[in-house]
Amino acid sequence: MPASLPYQFDDAHQHITITDPRLPQPWINYLSNGTLHAFVSQAGGGMAWWKSPLKNRITRYRQYNLPLDSPGFYVYLKGADGIVWSPTWRPVETPLDSWQAQHQPGLSRFIARKGSVEATLELFIAPGENVVVWDLQLRNLGELSIALDVFGYVEFCLLDWKQDTDWACYVKHNLQTAFDREANAVTYLYRHFHFNPQLADCPLVYFGASEPVTSFDGDRDVFMGNYRDERAPVAVERGACSDSEMLCGDPCGALHCRLEIPAGGLKQMQFFLGGEPEAIVEWPQALVGVRASMARLRQPGKTASLRAELAQWWDRHLGVLRAELPDPDIARQISLWSPMQSVHTGRYSRSVSQHAAGVRTLGFRDTCQDMIAIAYRDPRWASEVFRYLISQQYEDGHAPHQCNPVEKLPAESRIHIDNPLWLPMLAHAILAETGDFTLLDESVAWLAEDSISAVGSATIWQHLLKITEFMEANLGSHGVPLTHNGDWNDSIGKFSKKGRGESLFAAQQYVLILGLLGELATLRGETATAARLATLKEKQAAAILACAWDGAWWRRAFDDDGVAIGSSACEYGKIWLNTQSWAVLAGVGSPAQNLQAMDSVAELLDTGLCGITKLYPGFKSFPDAPDPYSGYSPGCGENGAIFCHANTWAIMAEAMLGRADKAWHYYRQLVPHLALQNVGLERYKAEPYAYVSNIIGPENPKYGWANVTQVTGTAAWMDIAATQYLLGIRPELGGLRLVPLLPTGWDGFTATRIFRGCTLAIDVRCPELAGGTVSEISVNGISHPGNLIPASALHVGAVIHITAILA
Ligand code: GLC
């Protein structure tokens, strides 16, 4: 790794160390227990929210504004010399004698030294307590005892973010901050509820300290002073807050504690940013709750035990699959950063990051896909979300585009043809992991036409079969699915404004799910259903073959007038990535066609630098074209960017074609740490540990800029592509299949996989260093036929040693 890069990975301790806070954009980490959430950057910027960043945003973060990456979780330290500094470097930006930030699963740590004081600040949220713990350790490295003024500061947001952006001038009259001596905390009550009864669930927010509070502020403007900002609050300059409380205005939590630290001594203290539920309904009760929480949190040893609970949660989650690989850059991505990001997208879908405002709630298709990567590590969580998603399916079989489990707003009912198709894929992933098919017999209501209430009910199996009826009722003139407002690709709806456009991608996806449902029907002994599904599958595959082949690749769609999109006859968008990869995934087309199609991808779409572009050439936009495909400039977003999500399916397709080196090439060029090095930090900009949604493509001068970071479908599918198609540890309904695909030069790898209650110790050997397929498997030293470890061989609690030889 080039010495000049401002970060290093510490694989043994499972963290990244960032050594310069001045990055091209914030590099963030998520802290969460599933109820209280936060993200924090390497410079301490970030925000916290309770359940929903739309309805209960606890602190502010100005996503689109300068100063960049602010505000956040700020600590100000002021010694006798009057110098003010922060362990996070920001907001004061005082030059420090040493500084580093570390991100690891669920926790961020900042270690800084100024003069004789070394500060370590850890921020985390533990599973059992709805609180952001700020654990601050201050070491006096000098020979004299010192007095330090320590200020902790957060800016509160109007909890309802729509109100914050639209109506803050009025709604700020409905707020209250007060200092509660017993809790040793500033409390913040948001009382703007009479328009919006859903806010009944909003929390009483508090910001408290473990140490006695010397002074405090609940009024941001009093803490800051006129025309100042977080970089130089007047209270910190003065060395004391004003004890402000407020009944209207802009709220904050600012706590000042004065600490004495003897020479060589260590002082540890905490700030706690938390919430107690149902503040509006039962305000006095919520205050009692805050006092009780603060008393519990201040007990000796509590912070350490919370940190240990957090570590246990992650150990269990990451322990489901750990791999030792010859290449450390790949190993850490597969075993740590990728599953970690899958948890984040599992929680936030496409909703909230340092760039995304958090207004998007749950994308239906997005969440189905995100949960596929949760299904193999935490099938219980995935099943819970799946039950919710299937309860959002309408009686005619279609599924909404977006839904809002927390906000309880009506779902968005517009038809994007692909939305229901992701349900069977998620169901299949869950069942393959658990082997417990009773899920299919559970009864779930349908979503009523008002898009919010429930109506009737059917078993999950009936729900899934209903999708086929919906698809059959929505076929176009070529016999393939109508696009309606879009397929996976939102903007493809542009070609279907009159409702006659057809999607070949959705057709391929439909073939794939007919296969999955057929497999389930056979397992259930429903032979007539299995036969019906097989017939539909053949019919759909035949419809594709009759109209989709363009000569050297698969076409993408038909527009309202039946004109092929994604054809060599088109001026723009001649070739699109997804129908090439999905032909392989769905098994439609001859091997020769599919090899040719993927060769065309390599030739026309692969940048060789940082991924495969989504289509080529990019469509010209306004003002060049009177009716452009989209407003995206060429090389951006849906119009010829490296759309990373779509790259994942190309990796899987090449793996299925058995072309190991190609599959690994496509995988490696997206591994963020490698992509960043290929492109260069100042151009790439994004985190070296988290996938992005897209990287600007070669047709644009900003080629290589990795943007829309963190919350992206890339996360889940890179996780699946790596673990199930490259390492080839693939759960199936009947057991665990081993289909490892090694790049040239690897002599093997080992992995531990917890599967259906067993620990599988997997040793894959490739003595020829030349990839190949499994030629021999032994289970506990005994030769095993085929490459499926059947469910019958898996006994709960057993440790099974599997050796696979590739040749
Ligand atoms: C964005 C959307 C996702 C969609 C994709 C392609 O990532 O969040 O829902 O599938 O774009 O259009």
Boltz pocket constraint, residues with backbone or C-beta under 6 A from the ligand:
constraints:
  - pocket:
      binder: B
      contacts: [[A, 350], [A, 363], [A, 365], [A, 366], [A, 487], [A, 488], [A, 489], [A, 490], [A, 491], [A, 638], [A, 645], [A, 693], [A, 713]]
      max_distance: 6.0
